[in-house]
């Protein structure tokens, strides 16, 4: 699968079912795969596929901050980039597109104009749901203090995050004095927003073992013979057979097929590459090669995606505790002193993280929710929503949802409420923070394992529920289906305590140390370690 075809917006009846009246949405975290891009490596030029694609208009209008030494002030330098390459005798030549284009040439793996369009459209869909339909986010944003924005160091992820944010809050929906939002990045060696086999030797060893198992399982099958019949003539002489571990790898062939399908006729492969049966086979094998480890091995889950899910859960627990561990610690905005002298902060309401296909599949597979799923299309996303069960009672004595926020108040949800601290509005949208110094861990119990929590700490997790939606379809986690571990009548709403307990089992305690330990040890667990429990 390549380009995502999104479903229509939810109907009123669907919204009533998806967002029950007795649950209040408190925190949303979106993990989004980048949009359409070029292949990460040039392949199949012998089949007529151009090496360089002219689908990247952004490179004609780059802007950089430059320091003027005479004034001591920064200004903006606008420039356009042309791509240079090797000629036949190693002389420099300009990279050209399919029709001799010099400008707008994409680098390998670069977000294309189409990718920018689809990630912007994702932002508009998120706006439709969380602003227009639910009133959860303000219609006009005065600052980004209530937003947690993060991306991996790979440019297409950052570009996609920025496009999605712009779709969510286009310029007309931001205050004229809107300050620059904070976007969090990590160095490659610290990155856990994707499975980081480059910086984790043990995870790289596990990945190689599961990939080799897939090669042993699939290379001599009828399915692979079918692929060789179609694609064998296009394989390079040095590696003439299509194989899981061929050159290019089967997953690399899939990468090029998907990238070409997402773009125009100037970058198409011969028609046999798009044979429906062949694409089904490739998808099935690639999913087995790349993601079976998450379903079968707790260590695989821990080193591949456990750090990210530990962060996600930590922010949810911080939100439940009303502490800066909800992500405000990273954004670092303190607004004012409250009437009791404590410092009030803006709680994080919404998070966007620009990441990759391996992130989304790794998350779903580690939670036991990837059975029979295909490779995540471009611009796929997971919405991780945390709810609080309403405790407001009506005049008749029944439990009712807290009042819907009237339109006049929607625009102020990103600022600290001026109402008294005893009101529900103030308690939900503003709380005091015991800020820790930069460089120290955020406060709270988010990283404390469930079995180590004291009764009063477990009590802080009560009445909170977690629900995942993948590409706007509800995800059910198997470990949440047991009695007492979900909202009564709906297994998709996992209790926060149960969700945290499932994730805690594969959150690393010292990721870097565990990445360098037992590197040559057995790769496969001695007994089954199913995901999602």
C-alpha positions in Angstrom: 0.0 0.0 0.0 1.3 3.5 -0.8 -0.8 6.7 -0.6 -3.4 6.7 2.2 -7.0 7.2 1.1 -8.5 8.8 4.2 -12.1 8.0 5.3 -14.7 10.8 5.4 -15.1 12.8 8.6 -17.0 11.1 11.4 -20.8 11.6 11.3 -22.6 12.9 14.4 -23.7 9.3 15.3 -20.1 8.1 15.0 -18.9 10.9 17.2 -21.4 10.0 19.9 -20.1 6.4 19.9 -16.4 7.3 19.7 -16.5 10.1 22.3 -19.0 9.0 25.0 -20.7 11.8 27.0 -19.3 10.5 30.3 -15.6 10.7 29.1 -13.7 14.0 28.8 -10.8 14.1 26.3 -7.8 15.5 28.2 -4.7 14.7 26.1 -4.1 13.6 22.5 -0.7 12.4 21.1 -0.4 11.9 17.4 2.3 9.8 15.8 2.4 10.5 12.1 4.4 8.9 9.3 5.9 11.4 6.9 4.2 12.0 3.6 5.1 10.8 0.1 8.9 10.8 -0.7 11.4 9.7 -3.2 13.1 6.3 -2.9 15.8 6.2 -0.2 18.2 4.7 -2.8 18.2 4.9 -6.6 17.1 1.6 -8.1 16.0 0.2 -11.5 17.5 2.8 -13.7 17.9 -0.1 -16.2 14.1 -0.2 -16.3 13.9 3.4 -17.3 13.3 5.0 -13.9 15.0 8.4 -13.6 17.6 8.7 -10.8 16.5 12.2 -9.9 12.9 13.3 -9.5 11.7 16.9 -10.0 8.9 16.9 -7.4 10.5 19.1 -4.7 9.5 22.7 -5.3 10.6 23.6 -1.7 14.2 23.6 -2.7 13.6 26.7 -4.8 12.7 28.8 -1.8 14.8 27.8 1.2 15.4 30.3 4.0 18.3 30.3 6.4 19.1 32.4 9.5 22.3 34.4 9.0 24.1 36.6 11.4 25.2 40.1 10.2 28.4 40.9 12.1 28.0 44.7 11.4 24.7 44.9 13.2 24.9 41.8 15.5 21.4 40.9 14.3 20.1 37.8 12.5 18.4 38.2 9.2 16.9 35.7 6.7 18.8 34.6 3.5 16.5 33.2 0.8 18.2 30.8 -1.6 17.5 28.0 -4.0 19.3 24.7 -4.1 20.6 22.9 -7.2 21.8 19.3 -6.8 25.2 18.3 -8.1 26.3 14.8 -8.9 29.1 12.7 -10.5 29.6 12.6 -14.2 30.9 9.5 -16.2 34.5 10.5 -15.4 33.9 11.8 -11.9 33.6 15.3 -13.1 30.8 17.4 -11.5 27.5 17.5 -13.3 24.1 19.0 -12.4 21.4 16.5 -11.5 18.5 16.8 -13.9 14.9 15.6 -13.8 13.1 13.4 -16.3 12.7 16.3 -18.8 16.0 18.0 -18.1 14.8 20.1 -15.1 17.5 21.7 -13.1 15.4 23.2 -10.2 13.1 21.4 -7.9 15.2 18.2 -7.9 14.7 16.0 -4.9 17.3 14.3 -2.9 17.0 10.6 -2.0 14.2 10.0 0.5 13.1 13.6 0.4 9.5 14.7 1.1 7.9 15.7 -2.2 5.3 18.2 -3.1 2.7 15.4 -2.9 4.0 14.5 0.5 3.6 18.1 1.6 0.0 18.1 0.3 -1.0 15.0 2.1 0.5 15.9 5.5 -1.1 19.4 5.3 -4.4 17.6 4.6 -3.8 15.4 7.6 -3.6 18.6 9.7 -6.9 19.9 8.2 -8.5 16.5 9.1 -7.2 16.8 12.7 -8.5 20.4 12.8 -11.9 19.2 11.6 -12.1 16.6 14.4 -10.5 18.3 17.4 -11.4 21.9 16.7 -14.6 22.0 14.7 -16.4 18.8 15.8 -15.2 18.2 19.4 -14.2 21.7 20.4 -11.2 20.2 22.2 -8.6 22.6 20.7 -9.1 26.4 20.3 -10.1 27.7 16.9 -7.5 30.4 17.1 -4.1 29.8 18.7 -2.4 32.6 20.6 0.7 30.5 21.4 2.0 26.9 21.2 2.4 26.4 25.0 -0.2 23.7 25.1 1.4 21.8 22.1 4.1 19.1 22.2 5.9 19.1 18.8 8.7 16.7 18.0 10.3 15.1 15.0 13.1 12.7 14.2 16.4 14.1 12.8 15.4 12.9 9.3 14.3 16.0 7.3 11.2 14.4 5.8 9.8 13.8 9.3 10.4 17.4 10.4 8.9 18.8 7.1 5.9 16.6 7.5 5.4 17.7 11.1 5.5 21.3 10.0 3.0 20.7 7.2 0.6 18.9 9.6 0.9 21.7 12.1 0.2 24.3 9.4 -2.9 22.3 8.3 -4.1 22.2 11.9 -3.4 25.8 12.5 -3.0 27.7 9.2 -1.8 31.3 9.4 -5.3 32.8 9.7 -6.0 30.6 12.7 -2.9 31.9 14.6 -2.7 35.2 16.5 -0.9 38.0 14.7 1.6 37.9 17.5 1.9 34.1 17.5 5.5 33.3 18.7 7.6 30.6 17.1 6.6 27.2 18.4 9.1 24.9 20.0 9.9 21.8 18.1 11.9 19.1 19.9 14.7 17.2 18.2 17.2 14.7 19.4 20.7 13.8 18.2 20.7 10.5 16.1 22.4 8.6 18.9 19.6 9.5 21.4 16.6 9.0 19.0 13.9 6.6 20.1 11.1 8.1 17.9 11.9 5.3 15.4 13.5 1.9 15.9 17.2 3.0 16.1 19.3 0.0 14.9 22.1 2.4 14.0 22.7 3.4 17.6 21.6 0.2 19.3 23.9 -2.8 18.6 21.8 -5.4 20.3 18.6 -4.3 18.4 20.6 -4.4 15.2 21.6 -7.9 15.9 18.0 -8.9 16.7 16.8 -7.2 13.5 19.3 -9.1 11.4 18.3 -12.4 13.0 14.6 -11.9 12.3 15.4 -10.7 8.8 17.5 -13.8 8.1 14.6 -15.9 9.5 12.3 -14.3 7.0 14.8 -14.9 4.2 15.1 -18.6 5.2 11.3 -18.8 5.4 10.4 -17.1 2.1 13.3 -17.3 -0.4 12.5 -20.7 -1.8 8.7 -20.4 -1.9 6.2 -20.3 -4.7 5.5 -16.7 -3.8 9.1 -15.7 -4.4 9.2 -17.7 -7.6 6.3 -15.6 -8.8 8.2 -12.4 -8.0 11.2 -13.6 -9.8 9.1 -14.4 -12.9 8.0 -10.8 -12.9 11.0 -8.8 -11.7 14.0 -11.1 -12.3 14.9 -9.6 -15.7 15.4 -6.2 -14.0 17.7 -7.4 -11.2 21.4 -6.4 -11.5 23.8 -9.1 -12.9 25.6 -9.3 -9.6 22.4 -10.3 -7.8 20.1 -11.7 -10.4 17.4 -13.3 -8.1 14.7 -11.5 -6.2 15.1 -12.4 -2.5 14.4 -11.1 1.0 18.1 -10.6 1.4 18.9 -9.9 -2.3 20.5 -6.7 -3.7 18.3 -4.8 -3.8 16.4 -6.3 -0.8 12.8 -7.2 -1.4 11.8 -4.4 1.0 13.9 -2.0 -1.2 11.9 -3.1 -4.2 8.7 -2.4 -2.3 10.1 1.0 -1.4 10.7 2.0 -5.0 7.3 0.6 -6.2 5.4 2.5 -3.5 7.3 5.7 -4.1 6.6 5.6 -7.9 3.0 4.8 -7.3 2.6 7.9 -5.2 3.8 10.2 -8.0 3.4 11.1 -11.6 3.8 9.2 -14.9 7.3 10.5 -15.4 8.6 8.3 -12.6 7.0 5.0 -13.4 8.4 1.4 -13.6 7.3 -1.1 -16.2 3.7 -2.3 -15.6 4.7 -5.7 -14.2 6.0 -4.0 -11.1 2.5 -3.1 -10.2 0.9 -6.5 -10.5 -1.6 -6.7 -7.6 -0.7 -10.3 -6.6 3.0 -9.4 -6.5 2.4 -6.4 -4.4 0.3 -8.4 -1.9 3.1 -11.0 -1.7 5.8 -8.3 -1.1 3.8 -6.6 1.5 3.2 -9.8 3.4 6.8 -10.8 3.4 8.1 -7.3 4.3 5.8 -7.1 7.2 7.0 -10.5 8.5 10.7 -9.5 8.0 10.4 -6.1 9.7 7.7 -6.4 12.3 7.4 -10.0 13.5 10.0 -9.3 16.2 7.7 -6.9 18.0 5.0 -9.5 18.2 7.2 -12.3 19.4 10.0 -10.9 21.5 9.8 -8.6 24.6 13.5 -7.6 24.1 12.7 -6.6 20.5 9.9 -4.5 21.7 12.0 -3.0 24.5 14.9 -1.9 22.4 13.0 -1.0 19.2 10.0 1.0 20.5 9.9 0.7 24.3 11.6 4.0 24.9 9.1 5.9 22.8 6.0 4.3 24.4 7.6 4.9 27.8 7.7 8.6 26.9 4.1 8.5 25.6 2.8 6.9 28.8 4.9 9.2 30.9 3.2 12.2 29.4 -0.3 10.7 30.0 0.6 10.0 33.6 1.9 13.5 33.9 -1.4 14.8 32.6 -3.3 12.7 35.1 -1.1 14.0 37.9 -1.4 17.6 36.6 2.4 17.9 36.5 4.9 19.3 34.0 5.7 15.7 33.0 2.8 15.9 30.5 5.3 17.4 28.1 5.3 20.9 29.5 8.7 20.1 31.1 10.2 20.0 27.6 8.2 23.0 26.2 9.2 24.9 29.3 6.6 27.7 29.5 5.6 29.2 32.9 2.8 31.7 32.6 2.2 33.4 36.0 1.7 33.0 39.7 -1.6 31.8 41.0 -3.6 33.3 43.9 -2.0 30.8 46.3 1.5 31.7 45.2 2.3 28.6 43.2 3.5 28.9 39.6 0.8 28.0 37.1 1.6 26.3 33.8 -0.3 25.6 30.6 -1.0 21.9 30.4 -0.1 20.0 27.2 -3.3 19.2 25.4 -2.0 18.0 22.0 1.1 16.4 20.7 2.4 15.9 17.1 5.4 13.7 16.5 6.8 13.4 13.0 8.1 9.9 12.5 8.2 6.9 10.2 6.4 3.7 9.0 8.6 1.6 11.3 7.5 3.7 14.2 3.8 3.2 13.6 4.0 -0.5 12.9 6.4 -1.0 15.8 3.9 0.6 18.2 0.9 -1.3 16.9 2.8 -4.6 16.8 4.2 -4.1 20.3 0.7 -3.6 21.6 -0.6 -6.7 20.0 -2.6 -4.8 17.5 -0.9 -5.5 14.1 -2.4 -8.8 13.2 -3.3 -9.0 9.4 -2.3 -5.4 8.9 -0.4 -4.1 5.8 2.6 -1.8 5.7 1.7 1.7 6.9 0.9 3.9 3.9 2.5 7.4 3.6 0.9 9.9 6.0 -0.6 7.3 8.2 -1.1 8.2 11.8 -1.9 6.9 15.3 -4.0 9.0 17.6 -3.3 8.1 21.3 -6.1 9.7 23.3 -6.5 9.9 27.0 -9.8 10.5 28.7 -11.0 11.2 32.2 -14.3 9.8 33.4 -16.7 12.6 34.3 -17.7 12.9 38.0 -20.1 15.8 37.6 -23.6 14.8 38.6 -26.8 16.3 37.2 -29.8 17.7 39.3 -31.4 14.3 38.9 -28.5 12.6 40.4 -27.1 10.9 37.3 -23.6 11.3 35.9 -23.4 13.8 33.1 -20.5 15.1 31.0 -19.0 18.4 31.9 -20.4 21.3 30.0 -19.4 21.6 26.4 -17.1 24.5 26.0 -19.0 27.3 24.3 -17.5 28.8 21.1 -16.5 32.0 22.8 -14.2 30.1 25.2 -12.7 27.7 22.6 -10.0 30.3 21.6 -8.7 30.6 25.1 -8.0 27.0 25.9 -4.3 27.4 25.3 -3.9 30.0 28.1 -4.3 29.7 31.8 -7.8 30.1 33.0 -8.5 33.2 35.2 -11.3 31.5 37.0 -10.9 30.2 40.6 -8.8 27.2 41.1 -11.8 25.3 42.5 -13.7 25.4 39.2 -13.5 22.4 36.9 -12.4 24.6 34.0 -9.4 25.8 36.0 -8.5 22.4 37.3 -8.6 20.9 33.8 -6.8 23.6 31.8 -4.3 25.0 34.3 -2.4 23.5 37.1 0.6 24.2 39.3 4.0 22.8 38.4 6.8 21.5 40.5 9.4 22.3 37.9 12.7 20.5 37.8 15.9 21.9 36.6 16.8 21.5 32.9 18.8 18.3 32.5 17.0 16.5 35.4 14.1 14.1 34.7 10.6 15.5 34.8 8.6 14.8 38.1 6.1 12.2 38.8 5.5 8.4 38.5 5.3 8.0 34.8 8.5 5.9 34.6 7.9 4.0 37.8 6.8 0.5 37.0 3.3 -0.4 37.9 4.2 -3.2 40.3 6.3 -0.6 42.3 3.5 2.0 42.6 2.1 2.6 46.1 -1.7 2.6 46.6 -1.9 6.4 46.7 0.1 6.5 43.4 -2.1 4.0 41.7 -5.1 6.1 42.8 -3.8 8.9 40.6 -4.4 6.7 37.6 -8.0 5.9 38.4 -10.8 7.2 36.1 -8.5 7.7 33.2 -8.8 5.7 29.9 -6.6 5.3 26.8 -7.9 4.7 23.3 -5.9 4.3 20.0 -7.1 5.1 16.6 -5.0 4.1 13.6 -5.9 6.0 10.4 -9.2 6.9 12.1 -10.1 3.3 12.9 -10.3 2.2 16.5 -7.6 -0.2 17.8 -8.3 -2.8 20.4 -5.4 -4.0 22.6 -5.8 -7.7 23.6 -4.5 -7.1 27.2 -7.2 -4.5 27.8 -10.1 -6.9 27.0 -10.1 -8.6 30.4 -12.7 -7.5 33.0 -11.7 -4.5 34.9 -9.1 -3.3 32.4 -11.4 -1.3 30.1 -14.4 1.0 30.2 -17.5 -1.0 30.9 -19.1 -1.8 27.6 -16.2 -0.8 25.3 -13.0 -2.8 25.2 -11.3 -0.1 23.1 -11.0 2.2 26.1 -8.2 0.7 28.1 -7.8 1.9 31.7 -4.7 4.0 32.1 -3.4 1.6 34.8 -3.8 -1.4 32.5 -2.3 0.4 29.5 0.7 1.5 31.6 1.2 -2.0 33.0 1.3 -3.5 29.4 3.8 -0.9 28.3 5.9 -1.0 31.5 6.9 -4.6 30.6 9.0 -3.5 27.7 10.1 0.0 28.7 13.9 0.0 28.9 15.5 1.0 32.2 18.7 2.1 30.6 18.3 2.0 26.8 21.9 2.8 25.9 23.3 0.2 28.3 20.9 -2.5 27.3 21.7 -1.7 23.6 25.3 -2.7 24.2 24.7 -5.7 26.4 24.5 -9.4 25.2 25.0 -8.3 21.6 25.9 -11.8 20.5 23.3 -13.6 22.6 20.4 -15.7 21.3 18.0 -13.6 19.3 14.8 -15.5 19.7 13.0 -16.0 23.0 13.1 -19.5 24.6 9.3 -19.4 25.1 6.5 -17.3 23.5 6.3 -13.7 24.6 3.2 -12.4 22.9 2.6 -8.7 22.6 -0.2 -6.7 24.0 -0.5 -8.2 27.5 
